[in-house]
């Protein structure tokens, strides 16, 4: 299999960071592939991650959702509005603090859970095609180290890798 030079060309300004350039390209392509697989679910990339958080936590304050997904509050608010309009999310005042908003996945969103699981399984298969079990384990180990480095550098980790 030959690579398209347009996809692998290292720009001059990136010569000092070929691995960073590769990680950036891979992340972009991974997001595009995720978007294609998620299209059938009616979700956009990023929305499935937000839903995963809600399926795992149950009702939680919107501020906690914002921290968990590590996105700009206005972006998360817009995502939640769209998910609420689609019937996947319910927002309500927090009875313990009426200024806060609780967010939870609706019962009807549970049907979406299996679709998201299937999409992520396919994404994993496509992403790791051609890698054997040892290579997959090593890649996961190395990416965890890279993530740890970046967490230290940004001092902005929301969870342990």
C-alpha positions in Angstrom: 0.0 0.0 0.0 1.5 3.3 -1.0 0.7 6.6 0.7 -0.5 9.6 -1.1 2.3 12.1 -0.9 -0.2 14.9 -0.4 -1.3 13.2 2.8 2.1 12.6 4.2 4.1 15.6 3.1 5.9 17.3 6.0 5.6 21.1 5.7 8.8 22.9 6.2 7.6 24.6 9.3 6.9 21.2 10.9 10.3 19.8 10.3 11.2 20.3 13.9 8.1 18.3 15.0 7.4 15.4 12.6 5.8 13.3 15.3 3.6 16.2 16.4 2.6 16.7 12.8 1.7 13.0 12.4 -0.3 13.1 15.7 -2.2 16.1 14.4 -2.9 14.5 11.0 -4.0 11.2 12.7 -6.3 13.1 15.1 -7.9 15.0 12.3 -8.5 11.9 10.2 -9.7 9.9 13.2 -12.4 12.6 13.8 -13.4 12.5 10.2 -13.7 8.7 10.3 -15.7 9.0 13.6 -18.0 11.5 11.9 -18.8 9.2 9.1 -19.6 6.3 11.4 -21.6 8.4 13.7 -23.7 10.0 10.9 -26.1 7.0 11.0 -26.8 7.7 14.7 -27.6 11.3 14.1 -24.8 12.5 16.3 -21.8 14.7 15.4 -18.3 14.0 16.6 -18.0 15.1 20.2 -21.7 14.6 20.9 -21.1 10.9 21.4 -18.4 11.6 24.0 -20.7 13.9 25.9 -23.4 11.2 25.8 -20.9 8.6 27.0 -20.2 10.8 30.0 -23.9 11.1 30.8 -24.6 7.4 30.3 -21.8 6.7 32.8 -22.6 9.3 35.4 -26.4 9.7 35.3 -27.8 13.1 36.3 -24.9 15.6 36.8 -24.5 19.4 36.9 -23.9 21.0 33.6 -20.7 22.5 35.0 -19.4 19.0 35.6 -20.2 18.0 32.1 -18.3 21.0 30.8 -15.3 19.8 32.9 -15.6 16.2 31.8 -15.6 16.9 28.1 -13.1 19.8 28.5 -14.7 22.1 25.9 -15.7 25.7 26.0 -18.9 26.2 28.0 -20.7 27.8 25.1 -19.8 24.8 22.9 -21.1 22.4 25.5 -24.3 24.5 26.0 -24.9 24.4 22.2 -24.3 20.6 22.1 -26.7 20.1 25.0 -29.4 22.2 23.3 -29.1 20.1 20.1 -29.1 16.9 22.1 -32.1 18.1 24.1 -34.0 19.0 20.9 -33.3 15.5 19.6 -34.7 14.0 22.8 -31.4 12.5 24.0 -30.8 14.8 26.9 -33.0 16.4 29.6 -32.0 19.5 31.5 -33.6 20.6 34.8 -32.9 22.9 37.7 -30.8 21.3 40.4 -33.1 20.9 43.5 -30.1 21.5 45.8 -29.2 24.7 44.0 -31.8 26.3 41.7 -29.0 28.3 39.9 -27.4 25.1 38.7 -28.7 22.9 35.9 -28.8 19.1 36.0 -28.2 17.2 32.8 -29.0 13.6 32.2 -29.4 11.2 29.3 -33.1 10.4 28.6 -34.4 6.8 28.6 -34.9 7.1 24.8 -31.1 7.9 24.4 -30.3 4.4 25.7 -31.2 3.0 22.2 -28.4 5.3 20.9 -25.9 3.7 23.3 -25.6 0.5 21.3 -25.3 2.4 18.1 -22.5 4.5 19.6 -20.8 1.3 20.9 -21.0 -0.2 17.4 -19.6 2.9 15.8 -16.7 3.1 18.2 -16.0 -0.6 17.7 -15.9 -0.1 13.9 -13.7 3.0 14.4 -11.3 1.0 16.5 -11.2 -1.8 13.8 -10.6 0.7 11.0 -8.0 2.7 13.0 -6.0 -0.3 14.1 -6.3 -2.5 10.9 -3.1 -4.2 10.2 -1.7 -4.0 13.7 -1.3 -7.2 15.7 -2.3 -7.5 19.4 1.3 -6.6 20.6 1.4 -3.6 18.3 -2.0 -2.4 19.6 -0.9 -2.8 23.2 2.3 -0.9 22.5 0.5 1.9 20.7 -1.9 2.3 23.6 1.0 2.4 26.0 2.9 5.0 24.0 -0.1 7.1 23.4 -0.8 7.1 27.2 2.8 8.4 27.8 2.3 11.1 25.2 -1.0 12.1 26.8 0.7 12.2 30.2 3.4 14.5 28.8 0.8 16.8 27.3 -1.2 16.8 30.5 1.8 17.9 32.4 2.7 20.5 29.8 -0.8 22.0 29.8 -1.6 21.4 33.5 -5.1 20.8 32.2 -5.9 17.1 32.8 -9.4 16.2 33.6 -8.7 12.5 34.1 -5.8 10.2 34.5 -4.7 8.5 31.2 
